[in-house]
Amino acid sequence: MTDLTAPDPNESPEHPQSTAGASASSPEGGASSASTALAGRRRYLVVASAVMILLAAATSILFLTQRDSPLEEARQACGAGRDDWAMVGDDGNSLTLRSVGKERSGLKLEQLQCYWTELKVPDAVIAEIEGTRALDGRQSGEWEDMSASWTYHPDDGLQMIITLSD
């Protein structure tokens, strides 16, 4: 007896969508699903790229805000002897240096020169500092993104304030 529910291999099917491979033979269905998949990949790449750029920017900002100021880095490199000889203030935006004098202890010339080297003080400003007399009063100089003012007296030594420019 013949099974009426089994398809006859000699007959063409009434519903071509129900046969295997129908989606491959339908050009409209395959093209639209391929373009949808391609658009989805593009969207994913754009979103992933944007996230990576934002993460890189956030990391850079975090790194820059947590970095020590050049004044703090100079203090770490050159030392202070005592805290009142080299004081960082104003959240790392100022540095006060006090050198040795006849009546007072302080930073030695080698330590001062270390600070000047670390902070890239120009030779012209160093020459002005070294040529300052007690009668000259407060002197000042500027370079790159820093400025300094200083006084000198043989009894008290050099007192110099270096500040970062805004």
C-alpha positions in Angstrom: 0.0 0.0 0.0 1.2 3.5 -0.8 1.7 6.0 1.9 -0.2 9.2 0.9 1.8 11.5 3.2 5.2 10.6 1.6 6.1 12.9 -1.3 6.4 11.4 -4.7 9.9 12.0 -6.1 8.5 12.4 -9.6 6.2 15.3 -8.7 7.3 18.9 -8.3 6.5 20.2 -4.8 3.6 22.6 -4.4 5.5 24.8 -1.9 9.1 25.3 -3.0 10.0 27.0 0.3 9.6 23.8 2.2 12.3 22.0 0.2 15.9 21.9 1.4 18.1 24.6 -0.2 15.2 26.9 -0.9 16.9 29.8 0.8 19.9 29.4 -1.5 17.7 29.4 -4.6 16.0 32.6 -3.4 18.3 35.5 -4.3 16.3 38.1 -2.4 16.3 36.3 1.0 20.0 35.5 0.9 21.1 39.0 -0.1 19.1 40.7 2.5 20.3 38.4 5.3 23.9 38.9 4.1 23.6 42.7 4.0 22.0 42.6 7.5 24.9 40.6 8.8 27.4 42.9 7.2 25.7 46.0 8.6 25.7 44.3 12.1 29.5 43.7 11.8 30.1 47.3 10.8 28.1 48.6 13.7 30.0 46.3 16.0 33.4 47.5 14.7 32.3 51.2 15.0 31.1 50.7 18.6 34.2 48.6 19.5 36.5 51.3 18.0 34.7 54.1 19.9 35.0 52.2 23.1 38.7 51.7 22.6 39.3 55.4 21.8 37.4 56.4 24.9 39.3 54.0 27.1 42.6 55.3 25.7 41.6 58.9 26.3 40.5 58.1 29.9 43.8 56.2 30.6 45.8 59.2 29.3 43.9 61.7 31.4 44.3 59.5 34.5 48.0 59.1 33.8 48.5 62.8 33.4 46.6 63.8 36.5 48.4 61.3 38.7 51.9 62.3 37.5 54.0 64.2 39.9 54.8 67.8 39.0 58.3 68.6 37.8 58.9 70.4 41.1 58.0 67.2 43.0 60.1 65.1 40.7 63.1 67.5 41.2 62.8 67.2 45.0 62.7 63.4 44.7 65.8 63.4 42.5 67.9 65.9 44.4 66.8 65.4 48.0 66.1 68.0 50.6 68.2 67.3 53.6 65.5 68.7 55.8 62.0 69.4 54.8 62.4 73.2 55.4 65.3 73.3 53.0 63.2 72.2 49.9 59.5 72.5 50.4 56.9 71.7 47.7 53.7 73.6 48.1 50.5 74.7 46.4 49.7 71.1 45.3 53.0 70.7 43.5 52.9 74.1 41.9 55.6 75.8 44.0 59.0 74.9 45.4 60.9 76.9 48.0 64.7 76.3 48.2 66.9 77.5 51.1 70.6 77.3 50.9 73.3 77.4 53.5 74.5 80.7 54.9 76.9 81.8 57.6 74.3 81.7 60.3 71.9 79.1 58.8 72.0 75.6 57.5 70.4 74.7 54.2 71.0 73.1 50.8 74.6 73.0 49.6 75.6 74.4 46.2 75.8 70.9 44.7 72.1 70.3 45.7 71.0 73.7 44.3 72.8 72.9 41.0 71.0 69.5 41.0 67.6 71.3 41.2 68.6 73.8 38.5 69.6 71.0 36.2 66.4 69.0 36.9 64.3 72.0 36.3 66.2 73.1 33.2 67.0 76.5 34.5 68.8 78.4 31.7 72.4 79.4 32.2 71.4 83.1 32.0 69.1 82.8 35.0 71.7 80.8 36.9 74.2 83.6 36.3 71.7 86.1 37.6 71.2 84.0 40.7 74.9 83.6 41.4 75.5 87.3 40.8 72.8 88.5 43.3 74.0 90.6 46.2 72.2 91.3 49.5 71.6 94.9 48.4 69.9 93.8 45.2 66.6 92.8 46.9 64.3 90.2 45.4 65.2 89.2 41.8 63.3 87.1 39.3 63.6 85.1 36.2 61.4 83.0 33.8 61.9 80.1 31.5 59.6 77.6 29.7 56.7 77.1 32.0 58.3 78.2 35.2 59.3 81.4 37.0 61.5 82.0 40.0 62.2 84.8 42.5 65.0 84.9 45.0 66.9 86.8 47.6 70.4 86.4 48.9 72.2 87.4 52.0 75.5 86.0 53.2 74.2 85.2 56.6 71.0 83.6 55.5 72.0 82.2 52.1 69.8 82.0 49.0 66.0 81.8 49.4 64.4 80.9 46.1 60.8 80.3 45.1 60.1 78.5 41.9 56.5 78.3 40.6 54.8 76.6 37.6 53.1 78.9 35.2 49.4 78.4 34.5 
